[in-house]
Amino acid sequence: MNSGKLVTGVLIGAAAGAILGILFAPDKGSETRTRIGKKGSDLSNSVRDKINDLVDGISNHYESAKSEAENAYDQGKDKFDSAKSDVRNSFS
């Protein structure tokens, strides 16, 4: 099981438990609705934070891969230019 599914399962389980706990609590309806709204907002913020972390991680990996590809390209170009120069010098 990958960590994304695990995190999603934990978040859904926590949300379901919180909502059921609130619904069965002996509070007034308006208080219950307020608490459900707050829990929903908290869950929404938690999911938003997880998504932002995921996007940041993907962005960092992309930038790293891009930098490595640029370095490999530069090294290959330098080797090609050096080999081309050696070939020209050998015919001179």
PyMOL Python script that loads the backbone (N, CA, C, O; Angstrom):
from pymol import cmd

cmd.read_pdbstr("""\
ATOM      1  N   MET A   1       0.854  -1.173   0.000  1.00  0.00           N
ATOM      2  CA  MET A   1       0.000   0.000   0.000  1.00  0.00           C
ATOM      3  C   MET A   1       0.896   1.230   0.000  1.00  0.00           C
ATOM      4  O   MET A   1       1.817   1.331   0.810  1.00  0.00           O
ATOM      5  N   ASN A   2       0.626   2.170  -0.912  1.00  0.00           N
ATOM      6  CA  ASN A   2       1.485   3.343  -0.939  1.00  0.00           C
ATOM      7  C   ASN A   2       1.037   4.365   0.102  1.00  0.00           C
ATOM      8  O   ASN A   2      -0.073   4.292   0.629  1.00  0.00           O
ATOM      9  N   SER A   3       1.910   5.303   0.381  1.00  0.00           N
ATOM     10  CA  SER A   3       1.643   6.252   1.466  1.00  0.00           C
ATOM     11  C   SER A   3       0.490   7.190   1.142  1.00  0.00           C
ATOM     12  O   SER A   3      -0.193   7.653   2.056  1.00  0.00           O
ATOM     13  N   GLY A   4       0.256   7.483  -0.130  1.00  0.00           N
ATOM     14  CA  GLY A   4      -0.861   8.359  -0.505  1.00  0.00           C
ATOM     15  C   GLY A   4      -2.197   7.755  -0.123  1.00  0.00           C
ATOM     16  O   GLY A   4      -3.076   8.446   0.393  1.00  0.00           O
ATOM     17  N   LYS A   5      -2.346   6.462  -0.377  1.00  0.00           N
ATOM     18  CA  LYS A   5      -3.601   5.782  -0.018  1.00  0.00           C
ATOM     19  C   LYS A   5      -3.749   5.700   1.489  1.00  0.00           C
ATOM     20  O   LYS A   5      -4.854   5.824   2.017  1.00  0.00           O
ATOM     21  N   LEU A   6      -2.641   5.492   2.181  1.00  0.00           N
ATOM     22  CA  LEU A   6      -2.675   5.404   3.640  1.00  0.00           C
ATOM     23  C   LEU A   6      -3.110   6.736   4.243  1.00  0.00           C
ATOM     24  O   LEU A   6      -3.965   6.772   5.128  1.00  0.00           O
ATOM     25  N   VAL A   7      -2.522   7.826   3.764  1.00  0.00           N
ATOM     26  CA  VAL A   7      -2.867   9.162   4.273  1.00  0.00           C
ATOM     27  C   VAL A   7      -4.328   9.465   3.988  1.00  0.00           C
ATOM     28  O   VAL A   7      -5.036   9.985   4.851  1.00  0.00           O
ATOM     29  N   THR A   8      -4.786   9.141   2.772  1.00  0.00           N
ATOM     30  CA  THR A   8      -6.183   9.375   2.416  1.00  0.00           C
ATOM     31  C   THR A   8      -7.112   8.575   3.324  1.00  0.00           C
ATOM     32  O   THR A   8      -8.119   9.097   3.801  1.00  0.00           O
ATOM     33  N   GLY A   9      -6.777   7.324   3.559  1.00  0.00           N
ATOM     34  CA  GLY A   9      -7.598   6.487   4.437  1.00  0.00           C
ATOM     35  C   GLY A   9      -7.663   7.016   5.853  1.00  0.00           C
ATOM     36  O   GLY A   9      -8.724   7.020   6.478  1.00  0.00           O
ATOM     37  N   VAL A  10      -6.509   7.469   6.362  1.00  0.00           N
ATOM     38  CA  VAL A  10      -6.475   8.022   7.722  1.00  0.00           C
ATOM     39  C   VAL A  10      -7.319   9.288   7.804  1.00  0.00           C
ATOM     40  O   VAL A  10      -8.076   9.473   8.758  1.00  0.00           O
ATOM     41  N   LEU A  11      -7.190  10.162   6.803  1.00  0.00           N
ATOM     42  CA  LEU A  11      -7.970  11.408   6.810  1.00  0.00           C
ATOM     43  C   LEU A  11      -9.466  11.128   6.730  1.00  0.00           C
ATOM     44  O   LEU A  11     -10.252  11.747   7.447  1.00  0.00           O
ATOM     45  N   ILE A  12      -9.861  10.209   5.870  1.00  0.00           N
ATOM     46  CA  ILE A  12     -11.283   9.879   5.746  1.00  0.00           C
ATOM     47  C   ILE A  12     -11.796   9.244   7.035  1.00  0.00           C
ATOM     48  O   ILE A  12     -12.894   9.562   7.490  1.00  0.00           O
ATOM     49  N   GLY A  13     -11.010   8.353   7.622  1.00  0.00           N
ATOM     50  CA  GLY A  13     -11.412   7.730   8.877  1.00  0.00           C
ATOM     51  C   GLY A  13     -11.540   8.743  10.005  1.00  0.00           C
ATOM     52  O   GLY A  13     -12.480   8.681  10.797  1.00  0.00           O
ATOM     53  N   ALA A  14     -10.599   9.670  10.077  1.00  0.00           N
ATOM     54  CA  ALA A  14     -10.652  10.699  11.118  1.00  0.00           C
ATOM     55  C   ALA A  14     -11.869  11.597  10.921  1.00  0.00           C
ATOM     56  O   ALA A  14     -12.550  11.954  11.882  1.00  0.00           O
ATOM     57  N   ALA A  15     -12.133  11.957   9.671  1.00  0.00           N
ATOM     58  CA  ALA A  15     -13.295  12.809   9.396  1.00  0.00           C
ATOM     59  C   ALA A  15     -14.596  12.094   9.743  1.00  0.00           C
ATOM     60  O   ALA A  15     -15.485  12.679  10.361  1.00  0.00           O
ATOM     61  N   ALA A  16     -14.703  10.833   9.348  1.00  0.00           N
ATOM     62  CA  ALA A  16     -15.917  10.076   9.640  1.00  0.00           C
ATOM     63  C   ALA A  16     -16.107   9.926  11.148  1.00  0.00           C
ATOM     64  O   ALA A  16     -17.222  10.077  11.649  1.00  0.00           O
ATOM     65  N   GLY A  17     -15.038   9.633  11.866  1.00  0.00           N
ATOM     66  CA  GLY A  17     -15.126   9.499  13.320  1.00  0.00           C
ATOM     67  C   GLY A  17     -15.527  10.800  13.992  1.00  0.00           C
ATOM     68  O   GLY A  17     -16.337  10.806  14.919  1.00  0.00           O
ATOM     69  N   ALA A  18     -14.959  11.897  13.522  1.00  0.00           N
ATOM     70  CA  ALA A  18     -15.291  13.201  14.105  1.00  0.00           C
ATOM     71  C   ALA A  18     -16.752  13.558  13.850  1.00  0.00           C
ATOM     72  O   ALA A  18     -17.450  14.037  14.744  1.00  0.00           O
ATOM     73  N   ILE A  19     -17.201  13.321  12.628  1.00  0.00           N
ATOM     74  CA  ILE A  19     -18.593  13.653  12.291  1.00  0.00           C
ATOM     75  C   ILE A  19     -19.561  12.777  13.082  1.00  0.00           C
ATOM     76  O   ILE A  19     -20.554  13.277  13.612  1.00  0.00           O
ATOM     77  N   LEU A  20     -19.288  11.496  13.167  1.00  0.00           N
ATOM     78  CA  LEU A  20     -20.174  10.615  13.938  1.00  0.00           C
ATOM     79  C   LEU A  20     -20.168  10.990  15.423  1.00  0.00           C
ATOM     80  O   LEU A  20     -21.213  10.970  16.073  1.00  0.00           O
ATOM     81  N   GLY A  21     -19.016  11.325  15.945  1.00  0.00           N
ATOM     82  CA  GLY A  21     -18.931  11.738  17.342  1.00  0.00           C
ATOM     83  C   GLY A  21     -19.738  12.993  17.608  1.00  0.00           C
ATOM     84  O   GLY A  21     -20.398  13.112  18.640  1.00  0.00           O
ATOM     85  N   ILE A  22     -19.682  13.923  16.677  1.00  0.00           N
ATOM     86  CA  ILE A  22     -20.445  15.167  16.829  1.00  0.00           C
ATOM     87  C   ILE A  22     -21.945  14.902  16.703  1.00  0.00           C
ATOM     88  O   ILE A  22     -22.743  15.441  17.470  1.00  0.00           O
ATOM     89  N   LEU A  23     -22.323  14.066  15.730  1.00  0.00           N
ATOM     90  CA  LEU A  23     -23.748  13.799  15.512  1.00  0.00           C
ATOM     91  C   LEU A  23     -24.402  13.095  16.697  1.00  0.00           C
ATOM     92  O   LEU A  23     -25.581  13.315  16.975  1.00  0.00           O
ATOM     93  N   PHE A  24     -23.660  12.264  17.384  1.00  0.00           N
ATOM     94  CA  PHE A  24     -24.224  11.535  18.510  1.00  0.00           C
ATOM     95  C   PHE A  24     -24.017  12.249  19.848  1.00  0.00           C
ATOM     96  O   PHE A  24     -24.445  11.745  20.887  1.00  0.00           O
ATOM     97  N   ALA A  25     -23.371  13.402  19.835  1.00  0.00           N
ATOM     98  CA  ALA A  25     -23.172  14.166  21.071  1.00  0.00           C
ATOM     99  C   ALA A  25     -24.490  14.849  21.448  1.00  0.00           C
ATOM    100  O   ALA A  25     -25.259  15.235  20.568  1.00  0.00           O
ATOM    101  N   PRO A  26     -24.749  14.996  22.723  1.00  0.00           N
ATOM    102  CA  PRO A  26     -26.020  15.595  23.161  1.00  0.00           C
ATOM    103  C   PRO A  26     -25.970  17.127  23.177  1.00  0.00           C
ATOM    104  O   PRO A  26     -26.183  17.747  24.218  1.00  0.00           O
ATOM    105  N   ASP A  27     -25.689  17.731  22.018  1.00  0.00           N
ATOM    106  CA  ASP A  27     -25.660  19.199  21.918  1.00  0.00           C
ATOM    107  C   ASP A  27     -26.883  19.679  21.141  1.00  0.00           C
ATOM    108  O   ASP A  27     -27.618  18.897  20.539  1.00  0.00           O
ATOM    109  N   LYS A  28     -27.068  20.997  21.182  1.00  0.00           N
ATOM    110  CA  LYS A  28     -28.135  21.616  20.406  1.00  0.00           C
ATOM    111  C   LYS A  28     -27.789  21.516  18.928  1.00  0.00           C
ATOM    112  O   LYS A  28     -26.615  21.409  18.572  1.00  0.00           O
ATOM    113  N   GLY A  29     -28.794  21.550  18.069  1.00  0.00           N
ATOM    114  CA  GLY A  29     -28.594  21.438  16.624  1.00  0.00           C
ATOM    115  C   GLY A  29     -27.671  22.504  16.068  1.00  0.00           C
ATOM    116  O   GLY A  29     -26.826  22.215  15.221  1.00  0.00           O
ATOM    117  N   SER A  30     -27.824  23.738  16.538  1.00  0.00           N
ATOM    118  CA  SER A  30     -26.977  24.821  16.019  1.00  0.00           C
ATOM    119  C   SER A  30     -25.518  24.602  16.413  1.00  0.00           C
ATOM    120  O   SER A  30     -24.609  24.874  15.629  1.00  0.00           O
ATOM    121  N   GLU A  31     -25.304  24.114  17.624  1.00  0.00           N
ATOM    122  CA  GLU A  31     -23.925  23.835  18.057  1.00  0.00           C
ATOM    123  C   GLU A  31     -23.337  22.686  17.243  1.00  0.00           C
ATOM    124  O   GLU A  31     -22.166  22.716  16.864  1.00  0.00           O
ATOM    125  N   THR A  32     -24.149  21.687  16.982  1.00  0.00           N
ATOM    126  CA  THR A  32     -23.677  20.545  16.193  1.00  0.00           C
ATOM    127  C   THR A  32     -23.308  20.990  14.780  1.00  0.00           C
ATOM    128  O   THR A  32     -22.268  20.593  14.255  1.00  0.00           O
ATOM    129  N   ARG A  33     -24.154  21.810  14.166  1.00  0.00           N
ATOM    130  CA  ARG A  33     -23.845  22.302  12.819  1.00  0.00           C
ATOM    131  C   ARG A  33     -22.570  23.135  12.812  1.00  0.00           C
ATOM    132  O   ARG A  33     -21.769  23.041  11.882  1.00  0.00           O
ATOM    133  N   THR A  34     -22.383  23.937  13.832  1.00  0.00           N
ATOM    134  CA  THR A  34     -21.160  24.749  13.933  1.00  0.00           C
ATOM    135  C   THR A  34     -19.931  23.851  14.048  1.00  0.00           C
ATOM    136  O   THR A  34     -18.918  24.078  13.386  1.00  0.00           O
ATOM    137  N   ARG A  35     -20.035  22.837  14.892  1.00  0.00           N
ATOM    138  CA  ARG A  35     -18.899  21.919  15.072  1.00  0.00           C
ATOM    139  C   ARG A  35     -18.601  21.136  13.794  1.00  0.00           C
ATOM    140  O   ARG A  35     -17.438  20.925  13.454  1.00  0.00           O
ATOM    141  N   ILE A  36     -19.654  20.704  13.080  1.00  0.00           N
ATOM    142  CA  ILE A  36     -19.456  19.992  11.814  1.00  0.00           C
ATOM    143  C   ILE A  36     -18.775  20.914  10.808  1.00  0.00           C
ATOM    144  O   ILE A  36     -17.863  20.501  10.092  1.00  0.00           O
ATOM    145  N   GLY A  37     -19.220  22.144  10.762  1.00  0.00           N
ATOM    146  CA  GLY A  37     -18.604  23.120   9.847  1.00  0.00           C
ATOM    147  C   GLY A  37     -17.137  23.330  10.164  1.00  0.00           C
ATOM    148  O   GLY A  37     -16.301  23.395   9.263  1.00  0.00           O
ATOM    149  N   LYS A  38     -16.823  23.437  11.460  1.00  0.00           N
ATOM    150  CA  LYS A  38     -15.428  23.636  11.858  1.00  0.00           C
ATOM    151  C   LYS A  38     -14.588  22.411  11.518  1.00  0.00           C
ATOM    152  O   LYS A  38     -13.472  22.546  11.016  1.00  0.00           O
ATOM    153  N   LYS A  39     -15.108  21.227  11.783  1.00  0.00           N
ATOM    154  CA  LYS A  39     -14.367  20.000  11.454  1.00  0.00           C
ATOM    155  C   LYS A  39     -14.155  19.889   9.947  1.00  0.00           C
ATOM    156  O   LYS A  39     -13.085  19.484   9.494  1.00  0.00           O
ATOM    157  N   GLY A  40     -15.178  20.250   9.175  1.00  0.00           N
ATOM    158  CA  GLY A  40     -15.053  20.226   7.720  1.00  0.00           C
ATOM    159  C   GLY A  40     -13.993  21.202   7.249  1.00  0.00           C
ATOM    160  O   GLY A  40     -13.212  20.901   6.347  1.00  0.00           O
ATOM    161  N   SER A  41     -13.973  22.369   7.864  1.00  0.00           N
ATOM    162  CA  SER A  41     -12.960  23.371   7.523  1.00  0.00           C
ATOM    163  C   SER A  41     -11.565  22.882   7.888  1.00  0.00           C
ATOM    164  O   SER A  41     -10.618  23.048   7.119  1.00  0.00           O
ATOM    165  N   ASP A  42     -11.445  22.278   9.062  1.00  0.00           N
ATOM    166  CA  ASP A  42     -10.145  21.731   9.484  1.00  0.00           C
ATOM    167  C   ASP A  42      -9.669  20.649   8.513  1.00  0.00           C
ATOM    168  O   ASP A  42      -8.499  20.623   8.130  1.00  0.00           O
ATOM    169  N   LEU A  43     -10.576  19.764   8.122  1.00  0.00           N
ATOM    170  CA  LEU A  43     -10.230  18.700   7.184  1.00  0.00           C
ATOM    171  C   LEU A  43      -9.835  19.289   5.836  1.00  0.00           C
ATOM    172  O   LEU A  43      -8.868  18.846   5.215  1.00  0.00           O
ATOM    173  N   SER A  44     -10.582  20.281   5.391  1.00  0.00           N
ATOM    174  CA  SER A  44     -10.266  20.943   4.123  1.00  0.00           C
ATOM    175  C   SER A  44      -8.876  21.562   4.167  1.00  0.00           C
ATOM    176  O   SER A  44      -8.111  21.444   3.210  1.00  0.00           O
ATOM    177  N   ASN A  45      -8.548  22.217   5.267  1.00  0.00           N
ATOM    178  CA  ASN A  45      -7.216  22.815   5.406  1.00  0.00           C
ATOM    179  C   ASN A  45      -6.129  21.756   5.429  1.00  0.00           C
ATOM    180  O   ASN A  45      -5.058  21.943   4.851  1.00  0.00           O
ATOM    181  N   SER A  46      -6.403  20.645   6.094  1.00  0.00           N
ATOM    182  CA  SER A  46      -5.436  19.554   6.153  1.00  0.00           C
ATOM    183  C   SER A  46      -5.181  18.978   4.763  1.00  0.00           C
ATOM    184  O   SER A  46      -4.031  18.751   4.385  1.00  0.00           O
ATOM    185  N   VAL A  47      -6.240  18.744   4.009  1.00  0.00           N
ATOM    186  CA  VAL A  47      -6.097  18.219   2.645  1.00  0.00           C
ATOM    187  C   VAL A  47      -5.357  19.224   1.768  1.00  0.00           C
ATOM    188  O   VAL A  47      -4.491  18.846   0.979  1.00  0.00           O
ATOM    189  N   ARG A  48      -5.695  20.487   1.904  1.00  0.00           N
ATOM    190  CA  ARG A  48      -5.026  21.532   1.121  1.00  0.00           C
ATOM    191  C   ARG A  48      -3.531  21.555   1.431  1.00  0.00           C
ATOM    192  O   ARG A  48      -2.713  21.679   0.520  1.00  0.00           O
ATOM    193  N   ASP A  49      -3.168  21.436   2.706  1.00  0.00           N
ATOM    194  CA  ASP A  49      -1.752  21.411   3.087  1.00  0.00           C
ATOM    195  C   ASP A  49      -1.041  20.201   2.490  1.00  0.00           C
ATOM    196  O   ASP A  49       0.085  20.322   2.009  1.00  0.00           O
ATOM    197  N   LYS A  50      -1.689  19.037   2.518  1.00  0.00           N
ATOM    198  CA  LYS A  50      -1.091  17.823   1.953  1.00  0.00           C
ATOM    199  C   LYS A  50      -0.885  17.979   0.447  1.00  0.00           C
ATOM    200  O   LYS A  50       0.151  17.581  -0.085  1.00  0.00           O
ATOM    201  N   ILE A  51      -1.861  18.551  -0.230  1.00  0.00           N
ATOM    202  CA  ILE A  51      -1.741  18.761  -1.674  1.00  0.00           C
ATOM    203  C   ILE A  51      -0.617  19.745  -1.972  1.00  0.00           C
ATOM    204  O   ILE A  51       0.159  19.538  -2.906  1.00  0.00           O
ATOM    205  N   ASN A  52      -0.523  20.817  -1.185  1.00  0.00           N
ATOM    206  CA  ASN A  52       0.556  21.784  -1.397  1.00  0.00           C
ATOM    207  C   ASN A  52       1.920  21.146  -1.177  1.00  0.00           C
ATOM    208  O   ASN A  52       2.862  21.422  -1.919  1.00  0.00           O
ATOM    209  N   ASP A  53       2.031  20.294  -0.161  1.00  0.00           N
ATOM    210  CA  ASP A  53       3.291  19.583   0.077  1.00  0.00           C
ATOM    211  C   ASP A  53       3.631  18.676  -1.099  1.00  0.00           C
ATOM    212  O   ASP A  53       4.786  18.606  -1.518  1.00  0.00           O
ATOM    213  N   LEU A  54       2.633  17.984  -1.631  1.00  0.00           N
ATOM    214  CA  LEU A  54       2.841  17.110  -2.775  1.00  0.00           C
ATOM    215  C   LEU A  54       3.297  17.904  -3.994  1.00  0.00           C
ATOM    216  O   LEU A  54       4.241  17.508  -4.678  1.00  0.00           O
ATOM    217  N   VAL A  55       2.633  19.018  -4.265  1.00  0.00           N
ATOM    218  CA  VAL A  55       3.000  19.857  -5.406  1.00  0.00           C
ATOM    219  C   VAL A  55       4.413  20.406  -5.235  1.00  0.00           C
ATOM    220  O   VAL A  55       5.187  20.439  -6.192  1.00  0.00           O
ATOM    221  N   ASP A  56       4.749  20.834  -4.029  1.00  0.00           N
ATOM    222  CA  ASP A  56       6.105  21.333  -3.773  1.00  0.00           C
ATOM    223  C   ASP A  56       7.142  20.240  -4.008  1.00  0.00           C
ATOM    224  O   ASP A  56       8.190  20.500  -4.599  1.00  0.00           O
ATOM    225  N   GLY A  57       6.861  19.029  -3.554  1.00  0.00           N
ATOM    226  CA  GLY A  57       7.780  17.910  -3.761  1.00  0.00           C
ATOM    227  C   GLY A  57       7.968  17.602  -5.236  1.00  0.00           C
ATOM    228  O   GLY A  57       9.091  17.379  -5.687  1.00  0.00           O
ATOM    229  N   ILE A  58       6.875  17.588  -5.991  1.00  0.00           N
ATOM    230  CA  ILE A  58       6.956  17.334  -7.429  1.00  0.00           C
ATOM    231  C   ILE A  58       7.745  18.441  -8.108  1.00  0.00           C
ATOM    232  O   ILE A  58       8.573  18.177  -8.979  1.00  0.00           O
ATOM    233  N   SER A  59       7.489  19.675  -7.712  1.00  0.00           N
ATOM    234  CA  SER A  59       8.206  20.811  -8.292  1.00  0.00           C
ATOM    235  C   SER A  59       9.700  20.719  -8.014  1.00  0.00           C
ATOM    236  O   SER A  59      10.514  20.990  -8.896  1.00  0.00           O
ATOM    237  N   ASN A  60      10.060  20.339  -6.799  1.00  0.00           N
ATOM    238  CA  ASN A  60      11.480  20.203  -6.456  1.00  0.00           C
ATOM    239  C   ASN A  60      12.146  19.099  -7.274  1.00  0.00           C
ATOM    240  O   ASN A  60      13.270  19.266  -7.747  1.00  0.00           O
ATOM    241  N   HIS A  61      11.456  17.975  -7.441  1.00  0.00           N
ATOM    242  CA  HIS A  61      12.005  16.877  -8.244  1.00  0.00           C
ATOM    243  C   HIS A  61      12.163  17.303  -9.700  1.00  0.00           C
ATOM    244  O   HIS A  61      13.155  16.964 -10.345  1.00  0.00           O
ATOM    245  N   TYR A  62      11.187  18.046 -10.216  1.00  0.00           N
ATOM    246  CA  TYR A  62      11.250  18.525 -11.595  1.00  0.00           C
ATOM    247  C   TYR A  62      12.452  19.448 -11.787  1.00  0.00           C
ATOM    248  O   TYR A  62      13.212  19.297 -12.744  1.00  0.00           O
ATOM    249  N   GLU A  63      12.618  20.402 -10.876  1.00  0.00           N
ATOM    250  CA  GLU A  63      13.739  21.339 -10.988  1.00  0.00           C
ATOM    251  C   GLU A  63      15.074  20.607 -10.899  1.00  0.00           C
ATOM    252  O   GLU A  63      16.015  20.939 -11.620  1.00  0.00           O
ATOM    253  N   SER A  64      15.157  19.621 -10.024  1.00  0.00           N
ATOM    254  CA  SER A  64      16.376  18.842  -9.877  1.00  0.00           C
ATOM    255  C   SER A  64      16.674  18.065 -11.164  1.00  0.00           C
ATOM    256  O   SER A  64      17.809  18.066 -11.641  1.00  0.00           O
ATOM    257  N   ALA A  65      15.672  17.414 -11.714  1.00  0.00           N
ATOM    258  CA  ALA A  65      15.853  16.654 -12.952  1.00  0.00           C
ATOM    259  C   ALA A  65      16.225  17.581 -14.107  1.00  0.00           C
ATOM    260  O   ALA A  65      17.068  17.240 -14.937  1.00  0.00           O
ATOM    261  N   LYS A  66      15.603  18.736 -14.155  1.00  0.00           N
ATOM    262  CA  LYS A  66      15.903  19.708 -15.207  1.00  0.00           C
ATOM    263  C   LYS A  66      17.353  20.163 -15.110  1.00  0.00           C
ATOM    264  O   LYS A  66      18.048  20.249 -16.122  1.00  0.00           O
ATOM    265  N   SER A  67      17.806  20.453 -13.904  1.00  0.00           N
ATOM    266  CA  SER A  67      19.188  20.888 -13.688  1.00  0.00           C
ATOM    267  C   SER A  67      20.172  19.797 -14.088  1.00  0.00           C
ATOM    268  O   SER A  67      21.182  20.078 -14.733  1.00  0.00           O
ATOM    269  N   GLU A  68      19.882  18.547 -13.707  1.00  0.00           N
ATOM    270  CA  GLU A  68      20.751  17.436 -14.064  1.00  0.00           C
ATOM    271  C   GLU A  68      20.796  17.241 -15.580  1.00  0.00           C
ATOM    272  O   GLU A  68      21.857  16.955 -16.136  1.00  0.00           O
ATOM    273  N   ALA A  69      19.659  17.391 -16.247  1.00  0.00           N
ATOM    274  CA  ALA A  69      19.617  17.247 -17.704  1.00  0.00           C
ATOM    275  C   ALA A  69      20.423  18.357 -18.376  1.00  0.00           C
ATOM    276  O   ALA A  69      21.134  18.106 -19.349  1.00  0.00           O
ATOM    277  N   GLU A  70      20.318  19.571 -17.867  1.00  0.00           N
ATOM    278  CA  GLU A  70      21.093  20.677 -18.429  1.00  0.00           C
ATOM    279  C   GLU A  70      22.591  20.440 -18.249  1.00  0.00           C
ATOM    280  O   GLU A  70      23.379  20.706 -19.156  1.00  0.00           O
ATOM    281  N   ASN A  71      22.978  19.939 -17.077  1.00  0.00           N
ATOM    282  CA  ASN A  71      24.390  19.635 -16.831  1.00  0.00           C
ATOM    283  C   ASN A  71      24.882  18.533 -17.764  1.00  0.00           C
ATOM    284  O   ASN A  71      25.978  18.636 -18.315  1.00  0.00           O
ATOM    285  N   ALA A  72      24.091  17.486 -17.948  1.00  0.00           N
ATOM    286  CA  ALA A  72      24.474  16.391 -18.839  1.00  0.00           C
ATOM    287  C   ALA A  72      24.604  16.902 -20.274  1.00  0.00           C
ATOM    288  O   ALA A  72      25.525  16.512 -20.991  1.00  0.00           O
ATOM    289  N   TYR A  73      23.694  17.764 -20.690  1.00  0.00           N
ATOM    290  CA  TYR A  73      23.751  18.343 -22.032  1.00  0.00           C
ATOM    291  C   TYR A  73      25.026  19.158 -22.206  1.00  0.00           C
ATOM    292  O   TYR A  73      25.721  19.023 -23.214  1.00  0.00           O
ATOM    293  N   ASP A  74      25.333  20.004 -21.227  1.00  0.00           N
ATOM    294  CA  ASP A  74      26.545  20.833 -21.308  1.00  0.00           C
ATOM    295  C   ASP A  74      27.803  19.972 -21.365  1.00  0.00           C
ATOM    296  O   ASP A  74      28.717  20.249 -22.141  1.00  0.00           O
ATOM    297  N   GLN A  75      27.846  18.925 -20.539  1.00  0.00           N
ATOM    298  CA  GLN A  75      29.017  18.033 -20.548  1.00  0.00           C
ATOM    299  C   GLN A  75      29.141  17.313 -21.891  1.00  0.00           C
ATOM    300  O   GLN A  75      30.243  17.193 -22.426  1.00  0.00           O
ATOM    301  N   GLY A  76      28.047  16.843 -22.428  1.00  0.00           N
ATOM    302  CA  GLY A  76      28.064  16.173 -23.728  1.00  0.00           C
ATOM    303  C   GLY A  76      28.492  17.108 -24.837  1.00  0.00           C
ATOM    304  O   GLY A  76      29.250  16.725 -25.729  1.00  0.00           O
ATOM    305  N   LYS A  77      28.005  18.331 -24.781  1.00  0.00           N
ATOM    306  CA  LYS A  77      28.379  19.329 -25.795  1.00  0.00           C
ATOM    307  C   LYS A  77      29.870  19.630 -25.708  1.00  0.00           C
ATOM    308  O   LYS A  77      30.543  19.726 -26.734  1.00  0.00           O
ATOM    309  N   ASP A  78      30.393  19.779 -24.490  1.00  0.00           N
ATOM    310  CA  ASP A  78      31.825  20.037 -24.313  1.00  0.00           C
ATOM    311  C   ASP A  78      32.654  18.877 -24.856  1.00  0.00           C
ATOM    312  O   ASP A  78      33.659  19.105 -25.529  1.00  0.00           O
ATOM    313  N   LYS A  79      32.256  17.648 -24.578  1.00  0.00           N
ATOM    314  CA  LYS A  79      32.988  16.475 -25.077  1.00  0.00           C
ATOM    315  C   LYS A  79      32.928  16.414 -26.602  1.00  0.00           C
ATOM    316  O   LYS A  79      33.926  16.102 -27.251  1.00  0.00           O
ATOM    317  N   PHE A  80      31.767  16.710 -27.169  1.00  0.00           N
ATOM    318  CA  PHE A  80      31.629  16.713 -28.622  1.00  0.00           C
ATOM    319  C   PHE A  80      32.518  17.775 -29.243  1.00  0.00           C
ATOM    320  O   PHE A  80      33.214  17.504 -30.221  1.00  0.00           O
ATOM    321  N   ASP A  81      32.504  18.987 -28.686  1.00  0.00           N
ATOM    322  CA  ASP A  81      33.349  20.064 -29.213  1.00  0.00           C
ATOM    323  C   ASP A  81      34.825  19.702 -29.106  1.00  0.00           C
ATOM    324  O   ASP A  81      35.600  20.003 -30.013  1.00  0.00           O
ATOM    325  N   SER A  82      35.226  19.059 -28.010  1.00  0.00           N
ATOM    326  CA  SER A  82      36.608  18.641 -27.824  1.00  0.00           C
ATOM    327  C   SER A  82      36.985  17.575 -28.855  1.00  0.00           C
ATOM    328  O   SER A  82      38.057  17.643 -29.455  1.00  0.00           O
ATOM    329  N   ALA A  83      36.114  16.601 -29.059  1.00  0.00           N
ATOM    330  CA  ALA A  83      36.384  15.549 -30.041  1.00  0.00           C
ATOM    331  C   ALA A  83      36.443  16.133 -31.443  1.00  0.00           C
ATOM    332  O   ALA A  83      37.291  15.735 -32.241  1.00  0.00           O
ATOM    333  N   LYS A  84      35.571  17.055 -31.751  1.00  0.00           N
ATOM    334  CA  LYS A  84      35.556  17.704 -33.067  1.00  0.00           C
ATOM    335  C   LYS A  84      36.867  18.466 -33.287  1.00  0.00           C
ATOM    336  O   LYS A  84      37.443  18.427 -34.374  1.00  0.00           O
ATOM    337  N   SER A  85      37.326  19.155 -32.245  1.00  0.00           N
ATOM    338  CA  SER A  85      38.587  19.893 -32.323  1.00  0.00           C
ATOM    339  C   SER A  85      39.764  18.933 -32.527  1.00  0.00           C
ATOM    340  O   SER A  85      40.675  19.214 -33.305  1.00  0.00           O
ATOM    341  N   ASP A  86      39.734  17.798 -31.819  1.00  0.00           N
ATOM    342  CA  ASP A  86      40.812  16.804 -31.973  1.00  0.00           C
ATOM    343  C   ASP A  86      40.848  16.241 -33.395  1.00  0.00           C
ATOM    344  O   ASP A  86      41.923  16.049 -33.963  1.00  0.00           O
ATOM    345  N   VAL A  87      39.683  15.980 -33.959  1.00  0.00           N
ATOM    346  CA  VAL A  87      39.610  15.457 -35.330  1.00  0.00           C
ATOM    347  C   VAL A  87      40.162  16.492 -36.307  1.00  0.00           C
ATOM    348  O   VAL A  87      40.935  16.141 -37.198  1.00  0.00           O
ATOM    349  N   ARG A  88      39.790  17.734 -36.159  1.00  0.00           N
ATOM    350  CA  ARG A  88      40.283  18.800 -37.041  1.00  0.00           C
ATOM    351  C   ARG A  88      41.808  18.939 -36.924  1.00  0.00           C
ATOM    352  O   ARG A  88      42.508  19.111 -37.922  1.00  0.00           O
ATOM    353  N   ASN A  89      42.299  18.862 -35.691  1.00  0.00           N
ATOM    354  CA  ASN A  89      43.743  18.987 -35.473  1.00  0.00           C
ATOM    355  C   ASN A  89      44.500  17.804 -36.081  1.00  0.00           C
ATOM    356  O   ASN A  89      45.622  17.962 -36.561  1.00  0.00           O
ATOM    357  N   SER A  90      43.884  16.620 -36.059  1.00  0.00           N
ATOM    358  CA  SER A  90      44.574  15.456 -36.599  1.00  0.00           C
ATOM    359  C   SER A  90      44.676  15.527 -38.120  1.00  0.00           C
ATOM    360  O   SER A  90      45.592  14.933 -38.690  1.00  0.00           O
ATOM    361  N   PHE A  91      43.767  16.233 -38.798  1.00  0.00           N
ATOM    362  CA  PHE A  91      43.829  16.373 -40.242  1.00  0.00           C
ATOM    363  C   PHE A  91      44.667  17.579 -40.667  1.00  0.00           C
ATOM    364  O   PHE A  91      44.949  17.738 -41.855  1.00  0.00           O
ATOM    365  N   SER A  92      45.067  18.422 -39.731  1.00  0.00           N
ATOM    366  CA  SER A  92      45.857  19.610 -40.074  1.00  0.00           C
ATOM    367  C   SER A  92      47.326  19.322 -40.139  1.00  0.00           C
ATOM    368  O   SER A  92      48.119  20.222 -40.416  1.00  0.00           O
TER     369      SER A  92
END
""", "prot")
cmd.dss("prot")
cmd.show_as("cartoon", "prot")
cmd.util.cbc("prot")
cmd.orient("prot")
